Amino acid sequence: MRLSLPARTARAVLVNPAVAALLLMPACRTATRVHPAAGAVGAAPEMVSRPAPALPPIPAVDGPLRLRVVYPARGALIGARDSTFIFGSLGSGRATLRINGEAVRVEPNGSFLAWLPVPRQPRYLLQATLRGVTVADTLAVRLLPPLPVLSDSGPLRVDERSLMPSGPISYPASELIRAALRAPVNARVVLVPSTGSPVPLVAAPSPTGRREGTNGVLQATEVAASRLAGGARLVAIRGADSLNLPLPTVTVLGDDQRTLVRLGAAQVADSGDRRISARPLPGGTYRWFFVPGTVARQTATDGGFVRLSLAPGLDAWVDGADVSSLPAGSVAPQRVVGNLVVRPSNEWVDVIFPMADVPLHQVDEDGNSIVLTLFDVTANSDIITHVANDPLVDHVTWEPLDGRRARYTLHLSQRPFGYLAFWRGNAFVLRVRRQPVVNPAAPLDGLRIAVDPGHPPIGSTGPTGLYEAEATLAISELLRAELVRRGATVIMTRTTMDPVALGDRPIMARRADAHALVSVHLNALPDGVNPFTAHGTGTYYFHPQAVPLARATQNALVRRLGLPNLGLHYDNLALVRPTWMPAILAEGAFMMMPQQEAALRTTAFQKAYADGLADGLEQYFRSLAVGASTNDAGGVP
C-alpha cells in the first residue's frame, strides 16, 4: 500500500512497514577525491555570503590512562601493503604514545590518528605514558599474503591467483573463453586442451613498456569452450623445469542451448519496490533492475552468476540465487507491445505498454526525455492514445533496435522529477511523476521529505568511540526540526538506535510519497589511504534526476561545514537508487578524523550539518519553482 500524507501538513512521521528486503549494497562508500563541484543552481544571496565557521577546538580531557584502539580490530586483515592508519584514544590529552617505536600525536581529548608503515610483523606495539605510568599493549593483526616472487632464476614459480578460468563455468561450445596465468618473464605458458593441439599463451603488454621483473608477466589466450572441457590444463615451462595447473571444470553447452529461468518469485502485483539486480560482468556493478517473475534466457554460468541474453550481443549477469530454471521444454513467452495509452492523473502520468508477459527492461534519462528499452520483445505499437491533452508527456516515439529489442522515448515538457516502472495486470507501466508545486518564497512549504539517519546495522566509529549511527540520528533530528520549521512534512526512517534494514528505507520513502530522500552519513576510508590528505564533504547520487539536488546540497554543506570539498559522486548505493523522487546520500564529515569526531559531538556542528542539508533542499526546490515559471507543466484538464 502507499501511505498518502496531507500535502501541507507540517509534521514528522515515522513509517516502518514490514517489507521484504531488497538486494542490498553498502550504504556508505569511501569518497574518492574529485574536482570541486560547480556552483549550485539558484543559490540564495544570503547563503552565498555566509562564511563557514571553523571547526571548534578539540576539548581538553584529562582522565585516567585507558589505551583503546578502535581500528584496526584485533585479528583484522590489513588491506594495504605500504602504509595505513591506526586510531583510538588514551583517556587523557596529557598522555604520550608510541606505536612500533614511532611517536604519535595525541589530541587534547586523548584521541589519536596515526599514519604508519604497515608493520613487517603482524602486530602493533603500543606504549602509552601518563604521569610516569606506562601502559603497553600488543595488537595482533593479519597481513596480506606476500606477492609471489616470479624471478628469472631459481625454482620455477607462477602466480596461481591469476589463473583463469578461476572457477567452474558453463558456456556454449564455440564461445571463446580466456585462459591466463602470470609467470616469470623468461617462462612460456602453454594451454594443453582436452582436444586438439597445445596453444601457446601470449604475454600481455606491460603498462610501462618494460619487463616486469619479479612480478612476472601475464600470459593469455582465448579458445573455444569445447577445448577446455574434460581435463584441460596450463603448463608453465622454463628450460627443463615445468609446472602443471589443471583448469577448473568447464561444462559445455550446445551453441543453441537456452535454458529458460524465472527471476525471483512470480508476483501477482508489482509495487515497483523489489527488483532483481543485474550486472554487465559476473560480480560487477549493478546496471539493470528487473521485475521479479520475469522469464529470461540463460546462456552461461560463471562463479555463481548466471548470464542472461537481453539482445544479440548484449548480456546481463544475475546472482544464481535469484534465478530458478523452468521445466525442460518450456516455451519462452511471446511479448508483443501493442498500442500504447498515455493516461494522466493529478500526481503523475502513466504510459501503458500492453503485452503478454513481464519484459526485461532498462530506463534511462536523457535531458527532458525518459528512454525505455524493452528486451526480448516485438514492438507493434500502431496507435498511441493520449487520454487527455496533458503536456507532461508531450509525445512518445518508438523504434525497433533489432529482432528482440525496442526503444520507446517519452518526450517530456520538463526534466524528469521522478518515475516508477512496474508490471500491472497485463501491461508494463512507466509512471512519470509531476514536479510538486513550489512556492519560491517558501520552497519547502507543504513538501514531504524523507530523512534517513544512516545505520545501524554497521557504520563507522570515531577514535573516542562515537558511533556513526548516534551522530547521524542527532543530525537527522535537528534536520527534521529545521525542515518542519520551513514548512515540510518529514518522514524519518528511524527515530531510535534500533536497526532498520537497508532495503526497507527506500521503500518507506516511496510509500510515503516523499518528494526527496536524503540519507545522512559520516565517512570512513579503506586501508592504505592517507586520511590527512583525503577527507572532507561529499555527496552521492545515482540517477540524473538527483544531480541538481546533489549539487545544491554539496555546495550548501561545504559552505556550512567548512571542510574540503570532495565534490559529487555517482555511486550505486541502495539509498540513492530510488527513482520515484530525487535521492541523495551525504557524507558530511569523517568519523575517523579526531577534530571532526570531536565537532560531531557538539550541537553546533550537528546543526551546521542539518542546516546545510535543509539549505540544499530549499535551494533545489526553489530552482523548480523558477523553472516552472517559464514552462507550463500543465495538469489534467
C-alpha positions in Angstrom: 0.0 0.0 0.0 1.1 3.6 -0.4 0.9 6.0 2.5 -0.5 9.3 1.4 0.2 12.3 3.7 -1.7 15.6 3.6 0.2 17.9 1.2 0.5 20.9 3.5 0.8 19.3 7.0 4.0 20.3 8.8 4.6 17.2 11.0 7.1 14.4 11.3 6.0 10.8 10.6 7.8 7.5 11.2 6.9 4.8 8.8 8.1 1.3 9.4 6.3 -1.3 7.3 7.2 -4.9 7.3 8.6 -5.4 3.8 10.8 -7.9 2.1 14.4 -6.7 2.0 15.8 -5.6 -1.3 19.1 -6.7 -2.8 21.4 -4.7 -0.8 24.5 -2.7 -1.4 26.6 -0.8 1.2 25.1 2.5 2.2 28.5 4.1 2.9 31.2 4.2 0.3 34.6 5.7 0.7 34.8 9.1 -1.0 37.2 9.5 -3.9 38.8 12.9 -4.3 37.4 14.6 -7.4 37.4 18.2 -8.7 35.1 20.5 -6.7 31.6 20.7 -8.0 30.2 23.5 -10.0 28.1 26.2 -8.3 24.7 25.4 -7.1 21.6 26.3 -9.0 19.6 29.3 -7.8 21.6 30.0 -4.6 20.0 32.4 -2.3 22.2 35.5 -1.8 22.3 35.2 2.0 23.6 31.6 1.7 26.5 32.6 -0.6 27.7 35.4 1.7 27.6 33.5 4.9 31.1 32.2 5.7 31.6 28.7 7.1 32.6 28.6 10.7 35.9 27.0 11.7 35.8 23.6 13.4 35.7 24.1 17.1 38.9 23.2 19.0 39.1 19.7 20.5 38.2 19.9 24.2 40.8 19.0 26.7 40.2 15.7 28.6 42.5 14.5 31.4 41.0 11.3 32.7 42.6 8.0 33.7 45.0 6.4 31.2 43.0 4.0 29.1 44.6 2.7 25.9 41.9 1.8 23.4 42.4 1.0 19.7 39.2 1.5 17.6 40.8 0.5 14.3 42.1 -2.0 13.4 40.4 -4.6 15.5 42.4 -7.4 16.9 42.9 -10.1 14.2 41.8 -7.7 11.4 43.2 -8.2 7.9 45.1 -5.0 6.9 44.2 -4.4 3.3 47.3 -2.4 2.4 51.0 -3.3 1.9 52.8 0.0 2.3 51.2 2.4 4.9 47.9 2.6 6.6 46.2 4.2 9.6 45.5 3.2 13.2 43.3 5.2 15.6 41.8 5.2 19.0 42.1 7.0 22.4 44.1 7.2 25.6 41.6 8.8 28.0 43.9 11.9 28.5 45.3 14.5 26.3 48.3 14.7 28.5 49.4 11.2 27.6 52.1 10.3 25.1 52.0 7.4 22.7 54.5 5.4 20.7 53.4 2.8 18.1 56.1 0.4 16.9 58.6 2.8 18.3 57.3 5.9 16.5 55.9 8.9 18.4 52.2 9.6 17.6 50.4 12.9 18.1 47.8 12.8 20.9 44.9 15.3 20.7 43.7 17.3 23.7 40.8 14.8 24.3 43.2 11.8 24.3 42.3 10.7 20.7 45.0 9.8 18.2 45.1 9.0 14.5 48.4 7.7 13.1 49.6 7.1 9.5 52.3 4.5 9.8 54.0 1.9 7.6 52.3 -1.5 7.6 54.2 -3.5 10.3 56.5 -6.1 8.9 55.5 -8.4 11.7 51.7 -8.8 12.1 51.3 -6.7 15.2 51.3 -3.2 16.6 53.3 -2.5 19.8 51.6 0.4 21.6 53.1 2.2 24.6 51.0 5.0 26.3 52.5 7.0 29.2 50.8 9.4 31.6 52.5 11.0 34.6 55.2 8.3 34.7 52.9 5.4 34.3 53.2 3.4 31.1 50.6 1.0 29.7 51.6 -1.3 26.8 49.6 -3.4 24.5 50.3 -5.7 21.6 47.6 -5.6 18.9 47.9 -8.7 16.6 46.6 -8.2 13.1 46.8 -10.2 9.8 48.7 -9.0 6.8 48.0 -9.6 3.1 49.9 -12.6 1.8 53.1 -11.5 0.1 53.1 -11.1 -3.6 54.8 -14.1 -5.2 58.3 -13.5 -6.4 58.4 -14.7 -10.1 62.1 -14.4 -10.6 64.1 -15.2 -13.8 66.2 -17.8 -11.9 65.8 -20.4 -9.2 62.9 -22.8 -8.9 60.0 -22.0 -11.3 57.1 -20.3 -9.7 53.8 -18.9 -11.0 51.0 -16.8 -9.5 48.2 -19.3 -9.1 45.9 -16.5 -8.1 46.0 -15.2 -11.7 44.7 -18.5 -13.1 41.8 -18.2 -15.5 39.2 -19.6 -15.6 39.2 -19.2 -11.8 36.2 -21.5 -11.0 33.6 -23.8 -12.5 31.9 -22.3 -15.6 29.4 -23.4 -18.3 29.5 -21.8 -21.7 28.3 -22.6 -25.3 30.8 -24.9 -27.1 32.0 -22.3 -29.6 32.2 -19.4 -27.3 35.8 -18.1 -26.7 37.0 -18.5 -23.2 40.0 -16.7 -21.8 42.8 -18.8 -20.3 45.5 -16.8 -18.4 48.4 -17.2 -16.0 51.1 -14.9 -14.6 54.5 -16.4 -14.9 58.2 -15.3 -14.9 59.1 -13.2 -18.0 61.5 -15.9 -19.2 59.0 -18.7 -18.9 56.4 -19.7 -21.5 52.9 -21.0 -20.8 51.0 -23.4 -22.9 47.4 -24.4 -22.8 47.0 -28.2 -23.2 43.4 -28.5 -24.2 41.2 -31.6 -23.8 41.1 -31.9 -27.6 43.5 -30.7 -30.3 47.0 -29.3 -30.3 48.5 -27.2 -27.5 48.1 -23.5 -27.7 50.8 -21.1 -26.6 49.8 -18.2 -24.4 50.9 -14.7 -25.4 52.4 -12.1 -23.0 50.2 -9.1 -22.4 51.9 -5.8 -23.0 53.3 -4.1 -19.9 51.6 -0.8 -18.9 55.1 0.7 -18.5 56.5 -0.8 -21.7 59.2 -2.6 -19.6 59.6 -6.2 -18.5 58.0 -6.6 -15.1 60.9 -8.4 -13.4 60.0 -10.2 -10.2 56.3 -9.5 -10.8 56.4 -11.7 -13.9 54.1 -11.2 -16.9 50.5 -12.2 -17.5 50.1 -14.5 -20.5 46.8 -15.3 -22.0 44.9 -16.8 -25.0 41.3 -17.4 -26.0 39.9 -20.8 -27.1 36.5 -22.3 -27.7 34.8 -23.6 -24.5 34.7 -27.1 -26.1 38.5 -27.3 -25.9 38.6 -26.6 -22.1 36.2 -29.4 -21.1 37.4 -32.7 -19.8 40.8 -32.0 -18.2 42.4 -29.0 -19.8 45.5 -27.6 -18.1 48.0 -24.8 -18.3 51.7 -25.8 -18.3 54.5 -23.3 -17.4 57.9 -24.2 -18.9 61.4 -22.8 -18.3 64.2 -25.0 -19.6 63.8 -28.4 -18.1 61.5 -27.1 -15.3 57.7 -27.1 -15.7 54.5 -26.7 -13.6 51.1 -28.2 -14.4 47.9 -26.4 -13.3 44.6 -28.2 -14.0 41.8 -25.8 -15.1 38.5 -25.8 -13.2 35.6 -27.7 -14.5 34.2 -26.4 -17.8 30.7 -27.6 -18.8 30.0 -27.2 -22.5 26.6 -26.2 -23.7 25.2 -26.6 -27.1 25.5 -23.4 -29.2 21.7 -23.3 -29.5 21.1 -24.4 -25.9 19.0 -22.0 -23.9 17.6 -22.6 -20.5 14.6 -20.5 -19.5 14.7 -19.2 -16.0 12.5 -17.1 -13.8 14.0 -14.2 -11.9 12.9 -14.2 -8.3 9.3 -15.2 -7.4 6.3 -14.5 -9.6 4.3 -11.6 -8.4 0.6 -11.0 -8.7 1.0 -7.3 -8.2 4.3 -5.3 -8.5 4.8 -2.2 -6.3 8.0 -1.2 -8.0 10.0 -1.7 -4.8 11.7 -5.1 -5.1 14.0 -5.6 -8.0 16.5 -8.3 -9.2 19.8 -6.6 -9.9 21.8 -7.5 -12.9 25.4 -6.7 -13.9 27.5 -6.3 -17.0 30.1 -8.8 -15.6 30.0 -11.6 -13.0 30.4 -9.8 -9.7 30.4 -6.4 -11.4 28.4 -3.3 -10.5 24.6 -3.2 -10.8 23.3 -1.9 -14.2 19.8 -3.3 -14.6 16.9 -3.8 -12.2 14.4 -6.3 -13.3 10.9 -7.1 -12.1 10.6 -10.3 -10.1 8.8 -13.0 -12.1 10.4 -12.1 -15.4 11.2 -15.1 -17.6 14.6 -14.8 -19.3 17.0 -16.9 -21.4 20.0 -18.3 -19.5 23.1 -18.8 -21.7 26.1 -19.4 -19.3 27.2 -19.6 -15.7 30.4 -18.3 -14.1 31.4 -18.2 -10.4 27.9 -18.4 -9.0 26.4 -16.0 -11.5 24.0 -16.7 -14.3 24.2 -15.0 -17.7 21.0 -13.8 -19.4 20.7 -12.9 -23.0 19.0 -9.5 -23.3 19.5 -9.0 -27.1 22.0 -10.0 -29.7 25.5 -9.1 -28.4 24.1 -7.8 -25.0 24.1 -9.9 -21.8 23.5 -9.4 -18.2 24.6 -11.4 -15.1 22.5 -12.1 -12.1 23.2 -13.9 -8.8 22.5 -17.6 -9.2 20.4 -17.4 -6.0 17.9 -15.1 -7.8 17.0 -17.5 -10.6 15.1 -20.7 -10.9 15.1 -22.9 -14.0 11.8 -23.6 -15.7 10.9 -27.1 -16.7 12.6 -28.6 -19.7 10.6 -27.9 -22.9 9.2 -24.6 -21.6 8.5 -22.1 -24.3 9.6 -18.5 -24.0 6.8 -16.0 -23.7 6.0 -14.0 -26.8 6.0 -10.4 -25.9 4.4 -8.1 -28.5 4.0 -4.5 -27.4 0.6 -3.3 -28.6 -1.0 0.1 -28.8 0.1 2.5 -26.0 -2.1 4.5 -23.7 -0.9 7.7 -22.1 -3.2 8.3 -19.1 -2.7 11.3 -16.8 -3.9 11.8 -13.2 -3.3 14.6 -10.7 0.1 13.5 -9.5 1.5 11.5 -12.4 1.1 10.3 -16.0 1.0 6.6 -16.8 2.4 5.4 -20.1 0.9 1.9 -20.5 2.6 -0.8 -22.7 0.2 -3.7 -23.1 1.9 -7.1 -23.6 1.5 -10.7 -22.6 4.3 -11.1 -20.1 6.7 -9.2 -17.9 9.7 -7.9 -20.0 13.3 -7.3 -19.2 13.7 -3.5 -19.3 16.1 -0.6 -18.8 15.1 3.0 -18.1 17.5 5.9 -18.8 17.1 9.7 -18.6 18.2 11.9 -21.4 17.6 15.6 -20.9 13.9 16.2 -21.0 13.2 12.6 -22.1 12.9 9.2 -20.4 14.0 6.3 -22.6 12.6 2.8 -22.0 14.4 -0.1 -23.6 12.4 -3.4 -23.7 14.3 -6.6 -24.3 13.1 -9.8 -25.9 10.0 -8.0 -27.3 8.5 -7.2 -30.7 7.3 -3.6 -31.0 4.0 -3.3 -32.8 2.5 -0.1 -31.5 0.3 1.3 -34.2 -1.6 3.7 -32.1 -0.6 5.8 -29.1 -3.6 7.3 -27.4 -3.3 10.4 -25.1 -6.4 10.1 -22.9 -6.2 13.9 -22.1 -4.3 16.8 -23.5 -1.6 16.7 -20.8 1.7 18.3 -21.8 3.9 16.5 -19.1 4.3 13.6 -21.6 4.2 15.6 -24.8 4.6 12.7 -27.1 6.1 9.2 -27.3 8.2 7.8 -30.2 9.5 4.3 -30.7 11.8 2.3 -32.9 12.8 -1.4 -33.1 16.5 -1.8 -32.5 16.9 -5.4 -33.6 14.8 -8.6 -33.7 14.5 -8.7 -29.9 14.7 -5.1 -28.6 12.6 -1.9 -28.9 13.2 1.6 -27.6 10.4 3.9 -26.5 11.2 7.6 -25.8 8.9 9.7 -23.6 9.4 13.3 -24.6 8.6 15.4 -21.6 7.9 19.1 -21.1 10.4 19.3 -18.3 13.3 17.5 -16.8 12.2 14.2 -15.1 11.5 14.6 -11.4 10.6 11.0 -10.6 9.3 7.9 -12.2 8.4 4.3 -11.4 8.5 1.3 -13.7 6.3 -1.7 -12.8 4.1 -4.5 -14.0 0.4 -4.2 -13.6 -2.1 -6.9 -14.8 -1.3 -7.4 -18.5 0.8 -4.3 -19.1 4.2 -2.7 -18.3 3.7 0.7 -16.9 6.1 3.7 -16.8 4.6 6.2 -14.3 6.0 9.7 -14.7 5.7 11.9 -11.6 4.8 15.5 -11.8 7.0 18.1 -10.1 5.4 19.5 -6.9 4.0 23.0 -7.0 6.6 25.0 -5.1 6.2 28.5 -3.5 9.5 30.2 -4.3 9.2 32.3 -1.2 8.9 29.2 1.0 10.2 26.3 -1.2 9.7 23.5 1.3 6.2 24.5 2.4 3.9 21.5 2.0 6.5 19.1 0.7 7.3 15.7 2.1 10.9 15.0 2.8 12.3 11.5 3.8 15.2 11.8 6.1 17.3 8.6 6.6 19.7 8.6 9.6 22.4 6.2 8.3 22.9 2.9 10.1 22.6 0.7 12.1 23.4 -2.0 11.3 27.1 -1.5 10.8 28.6 2.0 10.5 31.9 3.6 11.4 33.2 4.6 14.8 35.5 7.5 15.7 38.7 7.5 17.8 36.9 8.2 21.1 34.1 5.8 20.3 31.4 8.0 18.8 29.3 5.6 16.7 28.1 6.9 13.3 24.5 5.9 13.9 24.4 8.0 17.1 25.7 11.1 15.3 23.6 10.7 12.2 20.4 10.3 14.3 21.3 13.5 16.2 21.9 15.4 12.9 18.7 14.0 11.4 16.6 15.0 14.4 17.9 18.6 14.0 17.3 18.4 10.3 13.7 17.2 10.9 13.1 20.2 13.2 14.6 22.6 10.7 12.6 21.2 7.8 9.4 21.3 9.8 10.2 24.9 10.7 10.5 25.6 7.0 7.0 24.0 6.4 7.8 20.5 5.3 6.4 17.2 6.4 9.3 14.8 7.4 9.3 11.0 7.2 12.0 9.5 9.4 13.2 6.1 8.5 14.3 5.6 12.2 14.0 7.6 15.4 15.8 5.2 17.7 19.0 3.2 17.7 17.2 0.1 16.7 18.5 -1.3 13.4 16.5 -0.8 10.3 17.2 -2.9 7.2 18.9 -1.1 4.4 16.4 -2.2 1.8 13.4 -1.1 3.9 14.5 2.5 4.0 13.9 3.5 0.3 10.5 1.6 0.5 9.4 3.8 3.4 10.2 6.9 1.3 8.4 5.7 -1.7 5.3 4.6 0.2 5.2 7.9 2.0 5.2 9.6 -1.5 8.2 11.7 -0.4 9.4 14.5 -2.7 13.0 13.9 -1.8 15.1 11.3 0.1 18.2 12.5 2.0 20.4 9.8 3.7 22.7 11.2 6.4 26.1 9.6 6.8 29.6 10.1 8.0 32.6 8.8 6.0 35.5 6.4 6.5 38.4 5.3 4.4 39.8 2.0 3.3 43.2 0.7 4.4 46.1 2.4 2.6 44.5 5.8 2.0 46.1 8.7 4.0 43.3 10.3 6.0 45.2 13.5 6.4 45.0 14.2 2.7 41.7 12.6 1.8 38.9 13.9 3.9 36.1 16.4 3.6 32.5 16.6 2.5 31.0 14.6 -0.4 27.5 14.0 -1.8 26.4 10.9 -3.7 23.7 10.3 -6.3 22.8 7.6 -8.8 20.1 8.9 -11.2 20.5 12.0 -13.3 17.2 13.4 -11.8 19.1 13.8 -8.5 22.1 15.7 -9.8 20.6 19.2 -9.2 19.7 18.3 -5.6 23.1 16.7 -5.0 24.9 19.7 -6.4 22.8 22.2 -4.4 23.3 20.2 -1.2 27.0 19.7 -1.7 27.6 23.4 -2.1 25.4 24.2 0.9 27.2 21.6 3.1 30.6 22.9 2.1 29.6 26.5 3.0 28.1 25.4 6.3 30.8 22.9 7.4 33.9 24.5 6.0 35.6 21.1 5.2 37.4 20.3 2.0 35.1 19.9 -1.0 35.2 16.3 -2.2 32.5 17.0 -4.8 29.7 14.9 -6.3 30.0 11.2 -6.7 27.9 8.9 -9.0 27.7 5.7 -6.9 25.4 2.7 -7.0 24.1 2.8 -3.4 20.8 1.4 -2.1 19.7 4.8 -0.7 20.2 6.7 -3.9 18.7 4.1 -6.3 15.0 5.0 -5.8 13.5 6.7 -8.9 10.2 8.0 -7.5 11.9 11.0 -6.0 15.4 12.7 -6.2 17.5 10.7 -3.7 21.0 11.6 -2.4 23.4 10.4 0.3 25.5 13.0 2.2 28.9 12.2 3.8 29.3 15.4 5.6 32.5 14.6 7.6 34.9 11.8 8.5 34.4 10.0 11.8 38.0 8.9 11.9 39.4 12.4 12.0 39.8 13.4 15.6 38.8 17.1 15.2 35.8 16.2 13.1 34.7 13.5 15.5 35.0 16.0 18.4 33.0 18.5 16.4 30.3 15.9 15.7 29.8 15.6 19.4 28.7 19.3 19.5 25.2 20.5 18.8 26.6 23.5 16.8 28.4 21.2 14.3 25.4 18.8 14.1 23.2 21.9 13.5 25.5 23.2 10.8 25.3 19.8 9.0 21.5 19.7 9.3 21.2 23.3 8.1 23.4 22.6 5.1 21.1 19.7 4.1 18.0 21.9 4.6 19.6 24.8 2.6 20.4 22.4 -0.2 16.8 21.0 -0.3 15.4 24.6 -0.2 17.7 25.7 -2.9 16.8 22.8 -5.2 13.1 23.1 -4.8 13.3 26.9 -5.3 15.0 26.2 -8.7 12.0 24.0 -9.6 9.7 27.0 -8.9 11.9 29.2 -11.1 11.8 26.7 -13.9 8.1 26.2 -13.6 7.5 29.9 -14.1 9.0 29.6 -17.6 7.3 26.3 -18.5 3.6 25.4 -18.4 3.8 22.0 -16.7 0.0 21.7 -17.1 -2.3 19.3 -15.4 -5.3 17.2 -16.0 -7.8 19.3 -17.9 
